[in-house]
């Protein structure tokens, strides 16, 4: 089935501002509350949100096999479970419906009032019920930087890193959509030079510049997903800030890895950009040496040219861009991550989320965390208001943005923006 929604010459009768992340060629999917307090599945063109539940009630998806309430739910999980054929049919239908030359809805003012909302009139929600969340560690530059800081620089990468996409199981209960503030965590830390830990607020809260992909029902328990089929089970991508408390992490991570330092909060952008929309931006990933085991071997272009940036905005201040990176730097591809995740028979379900791991590039201005940008706190990062940062201060807002662009079209993710609130005062 052709992917007609990607036609770069197509324009919409909905206004799309210049350099918008959401032209008609994007058609992302999300969940929002309307001004009428209805929760619906929807999409977006320009600065206009589109109520797909209303579209379904009014018969605009006629001819596509969908359950009667497919788009009248509070998560995308059932839609994602229907698989790639349904995703493409729905996206193609939306592209046709909102095409500049299609009068069907364009000239129906009464139904447009039911279906269309300004973005300022809605509230975005978490788009999927995330049953399981895995975070990978797949940027060679990031892993090397961390290894150089904390281990022998000559052996920065651990022996397994070039052979497997390293990952750990995270916590889905504290994943929140953009705009929801997060709170500085309390926990145990070991101050420098001390032998006994102390308890209190983390002093080294950090962002991690990541993306994440959302899966459909992919396999049965005991059945691995072949690497050359893995992309068929990936619905789309979001921006992802995997908040980290570096001082808590340093004390707790031996021998089992991250725990409280990671599971206190993670933020995602609310619109899922489909893999179909990202198709024009495929690029070849980094050369992999040594050659991976056969179950991880790929040919062709399996990375994506996604421009990424991170800004820090102090309270009542202006945003300072502290990092510019790109998803194409990732050493392990999403398909390799999913293939490795399931090679032991682990089951993957609709709505599961897989974090890329911190995305760092080859230059200091492309590092994907304050840990790297400040080089473990040794350097300061100047803000436009004259203040400085080594890590994230209370009431700072971290803003992650991402987009793809070629000579014909720009496809973006919007933003993943979250404010860090002070820690709770705990009394025991």
Residue pairs with C-beta under 8 A, 6 or more apart in sequence:
1 85
1 88
1 89
1 92
2 92
3 88
3 92
3 276
3 279
4 92
4 95
4 96
5 24
5 25
5 27
5 88
5 91
5 92
5 94
5 95
5 276
5 277
6 25
6 276
6 277
6 279
6 280
7 25
7 95
8 25
8 280
8 408
8 409
10 24
10 25
10 95
10 99
10 100
11 24
11 99
11 100
12 23
12 24
12 45
12 46
12 98
12 99
12 100
13 98
13 99
13 100
13 102
13 106
14 24
14 45
14 46
14 48
14 98
14 116
15 46
15 47
15 48
16 22
16 23
16 24
16 45
16 46
17 46
17 47
19 410
20 46
20 47
20 410
20 412
21 403
21 410
21 411
21 412
21 413
21 414
22 28
22 44
22 45
22 46
22 47
22 271
22 412
22 414
23 45
23 46
23 409
23 410
23 411
24 45
24 95
24 98
24 99
25 95
25 277
25 409
25 411
26 44
26 45
26 273
26 277
26 411
26 412
27 43
27 45
27 91
27 94
27 95
27 274
27 277
28 43
28 44
28 236
28 271
28 272
28 273
28 274
28 277
28 413
29 41
29 42
29 43
29 76
29 79
29 127
29 236
29 271
29 272
29 274
30 41
30 42
30 43
30 44
30 76
30 124
30 125
30 127
30 270
30 271
30 272
31 39
31 40
31 41
31 42
31 74
31 75
31 76
31 124
31 125
31 126
31 127
31 270
32 39
32 40
32 42
32 49
32 122
32 123
32 124
32 125
32 270
33 39
33 122
33 123
33 125
34 40
34 51
34 117
34 121
34 122
35 117
35 121
35 122
38 51
38 53
39 74
39 125
40 51
40 52
40 53
40 54
40 71
40 72
41 52
41 53
41 70
41 71
41 72
41 73
41 76
41 79
42 49
42 50
42 51
42 52
42 53
42 71
42 122
43 49
43 50
43 52
43 94
44 50
44 119
44 271
45 98
47 118
47 119
48 116
48 117
48 118
48 119
49 116
49 117
49 118
49 119
49 121
49 122
50 94
50 98
50 115
50 116
50 117
51 114
51 115
51 116
51 117
52 71
52 94
53 71
53 72
54 114
54 115
55 61
55 71
55 97
55 115
56 66
56 70
56 71
56 72
57 72
58 111
58 114
58 115
60 93
60 97
60 104
60 105
61 71
61 90
61 93
64 86
64 89
64 90
64 93
65 86
66 82
66 86
66 90
67 78
70 78
70 79
70 82
71 79
74 125
75 126
75 127
75 128
75 129
75 351
76 127
76 128
76 235
76 272
76 351
77 128
77 129
77 350
77 351
78 350
79 86
79 87
79 90
80 87
80 128
80 214
80 215
80 216
80 235
80 350
80 351
81 216
81 217
81 350
83 216
84 216
84 232
87 235
87 274
87 276
88 276
91 274
91 276
91 277
96 102
97 104
97 105
98 105
100 106
105 111
105 112
105 115
106 112
124 177
124 178
124 179
124 270
124 271
125 177
125 270
126 175
126 176
126 177
126 268
126 270
127 177
127 214
127 238
127 270
127 271
127 272
128 214
128 272
128 350
128 351
128 353
129 351
130 172
130 175
130 351
130 352
130 353
131 172
131 349
131 351
131 352
132 169
132 172
132 348
132 349
132 352
132 353
133 169
133 170
133 171
133 172
133 175
133 266
133 352
133 353
133 354
133 355
134 167
134 168
134 169
134 170
134 341
134 352
134 353
134 354
134 355
135 167
135 168
135 170
135 210
135 242
135 258
135 262
135 354
135 355
135 357
136 165
136 166
136 167
136 332
136 337
136 354
136 355
136 356
136 357
137 143
137 161
137 165
137 166
137 167
137 168
137 357
137 358
138 165
138 166
138 330
138 331
138 332
138 337
138 356
138 357
139 329
139 330
139 331
139 356
139 357
139 358
139 359
139 360
139 368
140 157
140 161
140 286
140 329
140 331
141 329
141 360
141 361
141 362
141 366
141 367
142 357
142 358
142 359
142 360
142 367
142 368
142 369
142 372
143 156
143 157
143 161
143 166
144 156
144 157
145 156
145 360
145 367
145 372
146 156
146 371
146 372
147 153
147 155
147 156
147 157
147 158
148 156
149 371
149 375
149 376
160 166
162 288
162 289
162 290
163 290
163 292
163 293
164 340
165 296
165 332
165 336
165 337
165 340
165 341
167 337
167 340
167 341
167 354
167 357
168 257
168 258
170 242
170 258
170 262
170 263
170 266
170 355
171 262
171 263
172 353
174 263
174 264
174 265
174 266
175 266
175 267
175 268
175 353
176 182
176 265
176 266
176 267
176 268
176 418
177 267
177 268
177 269
177 270
178 239
178 267
178 268
178 269
178 270
178 414
178 415
178 416
178 417
178 418
179 417
179 418
180 267
180 418
181 418
181 419
181 420
181 421
182 243
182 264
182 265
182 267
182 418
182 419
182 420
182 421
183 264
183 265
183 420
183 421
183 422
183 423
183 424
184 201
184 202
184 205
184 245
184 394
184 420
184 421
184 422
184 423
185 201
185 202
185 205
185 245
185 248
185 260
185 261
185 264
185 265
185 423
186 199
186 200
186 201
186 202
186 423
186 424
186 426
187 199
187 202
187 245
187 248
187 252
187 260
187 261
188 197
188 198
188 199
188 248
188 251
188 252
189 197
189 198
189 199
189 200
189 202
189 203
189 247
189 248
189 250
189 251
190 196
190 197
190 198
190 247
190 250
190 251
191 198
197 251
200 423
201 422
201 423
202 245
202 246
202 247
202 248
202 261
202 423
203 247
203 391
204 245
204 246
204 247
204 377
204 391
205 243
205 244
205 245
205 246
205 391
205 392
205 420
206 243
206 244
206 245
206 246
206 369
206 370
206 371
206 391
206 392
207 241
207 243
207 244
207 310
207 369
207 370
207 392
207 398
207 400
208 241
208 242
208 243
208 244
208 357
208 358
208 368
208 369
209 241
209 308
209 310
209 323
209 325
209 358
209 359
209 360
209 368
209 369
209 400
210 239
210 240
210 241
210 242
210 355
210 356
210 357
210 358
210 359
210 368
211 237
211 238
211 239
211 240
211 306
211 308
211 327
211 355
211 356
211 359
211 402
212 237
212 238
212 239
212 240
212 268
212 353
212 354
212 355
212 356
213 234
213 235
213 236
213 237
213 238
213 334
213 353
213 354
213 356
214 234
214 235
214 236
214 237
214 238
214 272
214 351
214 352
214 353
215 233
215 234
215 235
215 338
215 348
215 349
215 350
215 351
215 352
215 353
215 354
216 233
216 234
216 235
216 350
217 233
217 348
217 349
217 350
218 225
218 233
218 338
218 342
218 347
218 348
218 349
219 225
219 233
219 342
219 347
219 348
220 347
221 345
221 346
221 347
222 345
223 342
223 345
224 295
224 339
224 342
224 343
224 344
224 345
225 233
225 338
225 339
225 342
225 348
226 295
226 339
227 295
227 296
227 297
227 298
227 335
227 336
227 338
227 339
228 298
228 335
230 334
230 335
230 336
230 338
230 339
231 275
231 302
231 334
231 335
233 338
233 348
234 275
234 334
234 335
234 338
235 272
235 274
235 275
236 272
236 273
236 274
236 275
236 277
236 278
237 272
237 273
237 275
237 278
237 306
237 413
238 268
238 269
238 270
238 271
238 272
238 273
238 413
238 416
239 268
239 269
239 308
239 400
239 401
239 402
239 413
239 414
239 415
239 416
240 266
240 267
240 268
240 269
240 355
240 356
240 400
240 416
241 266
241 267
241 268
241 398
241 400
241 416
241 418
242 262
242 266
242 355
242 358
243 262
243 264
243 265
243 266
243 267
243 418
243 420
244 258
244 261
244 262
244 369
244 371
245 260
245 261
245 262
245 264
246 261
246 371
246 391
248 260
248 261
249 258
249 261
249 262
252 258
252 259
252 260
252 261
253 259
253 261
265 418
266 355
267 416
267 417
267 418
268 353
268 416
269 400
269 402
269 413
269 414
269 415
269 416
270 414
271 413
271 414
273 411
273 412
273 413
277 411
278 304
278 306
278 404
278 411
280 404
280 406
280 408
280 409
280 411
281 304
281 305
281 306
281 404
281 406
281 411
282 301
282 302
282 303
282 304
282 305
283 301
283 303
283 304
283 305
283 328
284 300
284 301
284 302
284 303
285 301
285 302
285 303
285 328
285 330
285 331
285 333
286 329
286 330
286 331
288 331
291 297
292 336
295 339
295 340
295 343
296 336
296 339
296 340
298 333
298 335
298 336
302 333
302 334
302 335
302 336
303 327
303 328
303 330
303 333
304 327
304 328
304 404
305 326
305 327
305 328
305 404
306 326
306 327
306 328
306 402
306 403
306 404
307 324
307 326
307 402
307 403
307 404
307 405
308 323
308 324
308 325
308 326
308 327
308 359
308 368
308 400
308 401
308 402
309 321
309 323
309 324
309 325
309 400
309 401
309 402
310 321
310 322
310 323
310 368
310 398
310 399
310 400
311 319
311 320
311 321
311 322
311 398
311 399
311 400
311 401
312 319
312 320
312 322
312 381
312 383
312 389
312 392
312 396
312 397
312 398
312 399
313 319
313 320
313 396
313 397
313 399
314 383
314 385
314 387
314 393
314 395
314 396
315 395
315 396
315 397
317 383
317 384
317 385
317 387
318 384
318 385
319 384
319 397
319 399
320 381
320 382
320 383
320 384
322 370
322 373
322 381
322 389
323 365
323 366
323 367
323 368
323 373
324 361
324 365
324 366
325 359
325 360
325 361
325 366
325 367
325 368
326 359
326 361
326 366
327 356
327 359
327 402
329 359
329 360
329 361
329 362
329 366
330 356
330 357
330 359
332 340
334 354
334 356
337 354
337 356
338 348
338 354
341 348
341 354
342 348
358 368
358 369
358 372
359 368
360 366
360 367
360 368
360 369
360 372
361 367
361 368
364 372
364 373
367 373
370 381
370 389
370 390
370 391
370 392
371 391
373 379
373 381
374 380
374 381
374 389
374 390
374 391
377 390
377 391
379 390
380 388
380 389
380 390
381 388
381 389
381 390
382 388
383 389
389 396
392 398
392 420
393 420
394 420
394 421
394 422
395 419
395 420
395 421
395 422
396 419
396 420
397 417
397 418
397 419
397 420
398 417
398 418
398 420
399 415
399 416
399 417
400 415
400 416
400 417
401 412
401 413
401 414
401 415
401 416
402 412
402 413
403 410
403 411
403 412
403 413
404 410
404 411
404 412
405 411
